Amino acid sequence: MTTLMRIDASLQVEQSSSRQLGDFLVHTLQPKEIIHHDLAQTPPPPMTQDFIAAMFNPAPDAQQQALLQQSDQWIQQLKQVDALLITTPMYNFGIPAHLKSFFDQILRAGHTFKYTENGPQGLLENKPVYLILSSGGDYREGAAATLNHLDGHLQVMLNFIGLTDLHFIHAAGLAQGASESILEQAQQHITQLLTQQAKERQSA
């Protein structure tokens, strides 16, 4: 692993389970370079009418280019890195607003996807995406799964831009007790996943 892009979305910095597990994954993976974006500390600019106009202008002027600067930078980084790590909690059954704003910046026609006669096509080269998701309740199975608008939303947006090698790591039910056990299980999942990937690379 050479370069990892890490996106942290939890508003809690010191007591975040998703960040803690992200640290564990980075320590285990040991990439040579990390491009880190903490969306809680530096929130992405929200989508505006002017931003939309700039996105769809084939020849943006200087002011529009300035509006697109952050988007251009993130897209270029996504194209260059070897893997992507996203750590996020579930907020109100879905994706945190600032993480949605990040995706609003990178889902751009002609840059990360295009429309063809066969439908939309992602333009990013596929690469491993590690998704560490934490939640107070467990919304993975049964009737509670109908309330889960986090996993599917992330999968759709990532698939749309060509990223389909997704690895979900859950720390679910943290508010229901046994949080230490839940985090230990998530760490085991990370270790097993990265070990298996290392074996596959060696045998390739």
C-alpha positions, -999 to 999 in steps of 0.1 A, spaced: 0 0 0 15 33 -11 -11 61 -7 -43 62 13 -69 89 13 -86 91 46 -119 109 52 -131 113 88 -167 125 93 -175 121 130 -181 154 149 -165 138 179 -128 140 178 -116 125 210 -143 99 217 -152 87 182 -154 50 177 -152 53 139 -120 74 142 -105 50 166 -111 21 143 -98 42 114 -66 47 134 -64 9 139 -68 2 102 -41 28 93 -17 13 118 -24 -22 105 -22 -12 68 8 10 72 5 31 40 36 51 29 16 82 25 -18 94 40 -39 122 25 -61 131 55 -93 152 54 -111 158 87 -145 170 76 -155 179 112 -125 203 115 -127 216 79 -162 211 66 -166 210 28 -184 240 12 -221 233 7 -235 230 -27 -249 263 -40 -266 277 -72 -233 293 -82 -214 260 -76 -239 241 -98 -235 267 -126 -197 264 -124 -199 226 -126 -219 226 -158 -200 254 -175 -176 238 -200 -155 270 -198 -157 283 -162 -145 319 -156 -120 328 -129 -147 331 -103 -162 298 -111 -128 281 -112 -123 293 -76 -156 277 -66 -144 244 -82 -109 245 -66 -117 222 -37 -137 198 -58 -109 197 -84 -83 190 -57 -103 161 -41 -110 145 -75 -74 146 -84 -64 131 -51 -90 103 -55 -75 95 -89 -40 93 -76 -44 73 -43 -43 35 -41 -71 32 -15 -98 52 2 -108 51 39 -140 67 51 -149 67 88 -183 79 98 -211 75 123 -247 72 114 -265 104 122 -303 103 123 -303 71 103 -282 84 75 -251 101 63 -237 132 81 -244 164 63 -207 173 58 -199 139 44 -228 144 19 -213 177 10 -180 159 3 -197 137 -22 -215 167 -37 -181 180 -44 -167 149 -61 -197 135 -80 -192 156 -112 -202 146 -147 -173 145 -170 -148 141 -141 -159 112 -120 -187 98 -141 -202 102 -175 -235 94 -192 -235 69 -221 -261 52 -243 -260 24 -218 -264 46 -188 -240 63 -163 -204 51 -162 -179 57 -134 -146 72 -144 -125 65 -114 -101 35 -116 -114 9 -91 -95 6 -58 -102 -7 -23 -125 15 -3 -127 8 35 -159 21 51 -159 21 89 -194 28 101 -205 33 137 -240 35 151 -257 35 185 -282 9 174 -277 -21 151 -295 -14 118 -279 -41 97 -306 -68 97 -343 -74 103 -369 -47 107 -343 -22 118 -326 -24 85 -354 -3 69 -341 26 90 -305 23 77 -299 49 50 -262 51 55 -247 19 40 -268 19 8 -264 56 2 -226 53 4 -226 23 -18 -247 39 -45 -225 71 -46 -192 52 -46 -204 27 -73 -216 56 -94 -181 70 -98 -166 36 -105 -156 24 -70 -170 -10 -64 -144 -27 -43 -161 -18 -10 -153 -32 24 -178 -24 51 -166 -26 87 -194 -20 113 -193 -10 149 -231 -13 154 -251 -12 186 -226 9 206 -253 25 227 -268 -9 237 -239 -21 259 -208 -42 253 -192 -14 233 -157 -28 241 -166 -62 226 -181 -45 195 -150 -26 189 -128 -56 194 -149 -75 168 -145 -47 144 -108 -47 149 -107 -84 143 -127 -79 111 -101 -53 100 -72 -76 107 -87 -105 89 -96 -84 59 -62 -68 55 -45 -102 61 -66 -118 34 -59 -89 10 -21 -92 16 -22 -129 8 -41 -123 -24 -16 -97 -35 13 -121 -28 -3 -149 -48 -13 -126 -77 
